[in-house]
Amino acid sequence: MIDESPLELLIQETEQINPAILLAEQFMRRDAANLLSAEEIKRADEILHIGEMEIEMLQRHLTAFVRLPASPSVRIPPGF
């Protein structure tokens, strides 16, 4: 991290749908009696790995965010 705030880092990230949600939705559409194939198990494992990486990234962002000193805002967002 080179002098970038956690907010700047989050803004730079790409926005996407959680792949675990997409996989769960796909599995819910199938008949419960069908077993998972080896390829589907591999895909689920890859998605779990992606989820673990996301959690680690969020924890790093949170750690960086907590270290920031509090500062007053120059503008008040609508609704506050």
Helices and strands as residue ranges (DSSP letters): H 6-12, H 19-28, H 38-67
